[in-house]
């Protein structure tokens, strides 16, 4: 078996206590003499002002030579993009207005053409109807003339027979009334005298 040795912290002795106390006292004395933060002591101001001027010059050069040109470039690009977009939009708007006017003119022309075509078609249909009506009226008039001619012939034939029929009727009436039949010449003469 092996013997275990435990680590024991060193026990402070009187000499160590005296060294710590001396260090603490010297630190407090150093702080007590300065009286505050070193930034506010006049002896450090010159160095601080020099560093401030150097840092300001470096920042100024960085801003003037690096950051400001980049920002100016970005602003210029943005302005250029916006002005190009506005010009393009105006151009497109003008083209759209022109196309709308052209479309409106085409619609008006199409309406006028359709009206003219409608009037021409109506006139054509009216002329065709008038022509057909005239042709049919001529046919009807020809048929009426033929019918009147036939009626005239029939009437003339009937009138020629009317004298014979009237003479026969008069002869029959006289025979019935008197009992004696007149001659055909007497009956014809009586009908002609009555007419």
Secondary structure as UniProt FT lines:
FT   HELIX           14..34
FT   HELIX           38..40
FT   HELIX           42..44
FT   HELIX           45..62
FT   HELIX           63..67
FT   HELIX           68..178
FT   HELIX           184..194
//
